[in-house]
Amino acid sequence: MGRLSGLRQLPDGIWKIHAGDLPHGEAVDLDESSWQPIESGGKTTDEAIWLRQTYQVPETLDGYDLTGSRIWFDFHSQTNGPVPQIIYFNGRRVAMGEELEPIILLDHVKAATRFWLP
């Protein structure tokens, strides 16, 4: 049971950040080569930011095949008060608000599926 309960989280990839407004920052084909990497828990500016990650679902997680799994996204930020958030998945807005609940991104995933998050 302990091993199964440890399968709650996929390995986190590298997030990139862009400070300030950006037209069409949700576009899948956006050139993000100049964006800087940011670590989990890293500090940002007080202005609007874009966070972005290209992710590929691993074939297995601790030896378990992920085919058919459901993938959720849960974003947390530490701020002094509510922060408006807009979540995009593969270029499409999937959530908007403050203190969002976890979002289902994929049902019945296939191994090696690739997707984009800002």
PEHURA-V439723 format. One record per helix or strand of 2 or more residues. SS is the DSSP state (alpha for helix, beta for strand). FROM is the first residue (numbers start at 1). LEN is the number of residues. If there is no record, write none. Layout:
# PEHURA-V439723
ss=SS from=FROM len=LEN
ss=SS from=FROM len=LEN
This chain:
# PEHURA-V439723
ss=alpha from=2 len=4
ss=beta from=15 len=5
ss=beta from=36 len=3
ss=beta from=49 len=8
ss=beta from=60 len=2
ss=beta from=64 len=2
ss=beta from=71 len=3
ss=beta from=85 len=5
ss=beta from=92 len=6
ss=beta from=103 len=4
ss=beta from=114 len=4
